Amino acid sequence: MNGYGGGWGTGLGIVLALVPLLTVLIAGAGVVLAMRTLRLRSKVDTAGQWWLRVQYAIDRCLSQDIAEQNVGTSMLEHLQGAGQPPEGLDDAQRRSWMREHKDSWTVQPEDLALIRDAVKQLALDKFRARDSTGIRKDADSHAEFDSLRRQAQLVLKIDAKLGTPTAPDILKILAGG
C-alpha cells in the first residue's frame, strides 16, 4: 500500500460520529410534524362542531314553536360570527385579538352564504304565508312577526359581511311590511 489509509473505516467513523446529531434532527422534525398535525386536527374538529351547531340551530328555526325559532335564530347569529373579533373592541384590542387567534378556524364566506340562504328562505316562506292569509301584521306585539324580523335582521347582517345586496322582501320585512 502506498500509505493511503482510506476505505470504509474513515467514512464509517464520520457517519457514526453524526448519528447522535441525526437522531436529534429526525426527532425534531417528528415533533414539528406532530404539532402541525395536532393544530390541523384541532381546526378540523372545531369546524365539525361548528357545523353540528349550525345544523341544530337550523332545526330549531324549522320548529313550529316561536320560542324554538328564536333560539335557532339567536344561535345562528352567534355562530355566523365564529372566529371573528367581538364587536366593540378598539383598534389595539382588535389587533391583539387577531394576533392571539391568527391560527384559529374562521367561518368562510361560502358558509356564511349557506346560513344566509337558509334563514332567508325561512323568513321569506313565513312572510309569504302571512301575506297569503290576508291577516294584518301587527309589527309591535305579534311574537311571530318579531321572530320573522329577527331572521330578516340576521340576513341583513350577513349580507353586509358578504357585501351582497339584500333581497327587497327582506327589506320589506324590516320596514314593518
C-alpha positions in Angstrom: 0.0 0.0 0.0 1.2 3.4 -0.7 0.2 4.9 2.6 -3.4 5.7 1.6 -5.4 4.8 4.7 -8.9 5.4 3.1 -11.6 2.9 2.8 -14.8 2.1 4.8 -13.2 2.7 8.2 -12.9 6.5 7.8 -16.3 7.1 6.2 -18.0 4.8 8.8 -16.3 6.7 11.6 -17.7 10.0 10.3 -21.2 8.6 9.9 -21.1 7.1 13.4 -20.0 10.4 14.8 -23.0 12.1 13.2 -25.6 9.6 14.4 -26.5 11.5 17.6 -26.9 14.7 15.7 -29.1 13.0 13.0 -31.2 11.4 15.8 -31.9 14.8 17.3 -32.7 16.3 13.9 -35.1 13.5 13.0 -36.8 13.7 16.4 -37.2 17.5 16.0 -38.7 17.0 12.5 -41.1 14.5 14.1 -42.1 16.9 16.8 -42.8 19.7 14.2 -44.9 17.4 12.1 -46.8 16.2 15.1 -47.6 19.8 16.3 -48.8 20.8 12.8 -51.0 17.7 12.6 -52.4 18.4 16.0 -53.1 22.1 15.0 -54.8 20.9 11.8 -56.8 18.3 13.7 -58.0 20.9 16.2 -59.2 23.2 13.3 -61.0 20.3 11.6 -62.7 19.3 14.9 -63.7 22.9 15.5 -65.2 23.2 12.1 -67.1 19.9 12.6 -68.5 21.1 15.9 -69.5 24.4 14.3 -71.4 22.6 11.5 -73.2 20.4 14.1 -74.3 23.5 15.9 -75.4 25.2 12.7 -77.5 22.1 11.9 -79.0 22.1 15.3 -79.8 25.8 15.1 -81.5 25.4 11.7 -83.5 22.6 13.1 -84.7 24.9 15.8 -85.6 27.5 13.2 -87.8 25.0 11.4 -89.8 24.3 14.6 -93.4 25.3 14.8 -92.8 26.8 18.3 -91.9 30.5 18.1 -89.6 30.3 21.1 -87.7 27.5 19.4 -87.4 29.6 16.3 -86.0 32.4 18.3 -83.4 30.1 19.9 -82.4 28.9 16.5 -82.1 32.4 15.1 -80.0 33.5 18.2 -77.7 30.5 17.8 -77.2 31.3 14.1 -76.5 34.9 14.8 -73.8 33.8 17.3 -72.4 31.1 15.0 -72.1 33.4 12.0 -69.5 35.4 13.9 -67.3 32.5 14.9 -63.6 33.2 14.5 -64.1 37.0 14.3 -63.3 39.5 16.9 -66.2 40.6 19.1 -67.9 43.9 18.3 -67.0 47.0 20.3 -63.2 46.5 20.5 -60.9 49.4 19.9 -58.1 49.2 17.4 -55.5 48.0 19.9 -57.8 45.3 21.3 -58.8 44.2 17.9 -55.1 43.8 16.8 -54.4 41.9 20.0 -57.3 39.6 19.4 -56.3 39.0 15.8 -52.7 38.1 16.9 -53.9 35.7 19.5 -56.4 34.0 17.1 -54.4 34.1 13.9 -54.3 30.3 13.6 -57.9 29.8 14.6 -60.6 28.5 12.4 -62.9 31.1 10.9 -66.3 30.9 9.2 -65.7 31.0 5.4 -67.8 33.3 3.1 -69.5 30.2 1.5 -70.5 29.0 5.0 -72.0 32.4 5.7 -73.8 32.4 2.4 -75.3 29.0 3.3 -76.6 30.3 6.7 -77.9 33.4 5.0 -79.7 31.4 2.3 -81.3 29.1 4.9 -82.5 31.9 7.2 -83.6 34.0 4.2 -85.7 31.1 2.8 -87.3 30.5 6.3 -88.1 34.2 6.7 -89.5 34.6 3.2 -91.6 31.5 3.4 -93.0 32.7 6.7 -93.6 36.2 5.3 -95.4 34.9 2.2 -97.5 32.6 4.3 -98.6 35.5 6.4 -99.2 37.6 3.3 -101.3 35.0 1.7 -103.7 34.7 4.7 -104.6 38.4 4.4 -104.1 38.9 8.1 -102.8 42.4 9.0 -99.4 42.1 10.6 -99.1 43.7 14.0 -95.4 44.6 14.0 -95.4 45.8 17.6 -96.8 42.9 19.5 -97.0 39.8 17.4 -94.4 37.2 18.5 -94.3 35.6 15.1 -93.6 38.8 13.4 -90.8 39.5 15.9 -89.2 36.2 15.1 -89.6 37.0 11.4 -87.9 40.4 11.9 -85.0 38.8 13.8 -84.4 36.4 10.9 -84.5 39.3 8.5 -82.0 41.2 10.6 -79.7 38.3 10.6 -79.9 38.0 6.8 -79.2 41.8 6.5 -76.1 41.4 8.8 -74.7 38.5 6.8 -75.4 40.3 3.5 -73.4 43.3 4.8 -70.5 41.0 5.8 -70.6 39.3 2.3 -71.0 42.6 0.5 -74.1 41.3 -1.3 -77.4 43.2 -1.8 -80.3 42.3 0.4 -83.5 41.0 -1.2 -86.3 43.6 -1.4 -88.7 41.3 0.5 -86.2 41.1 3.4 -86.0 44.9 3.5 -89.9 45.0 3.4 -90.0 42.7 6.5 -87.6 45.1 8.3 -89.7 48.1 7.3 -92.6 46.5 9.1 -94.2 45.1 5.9 
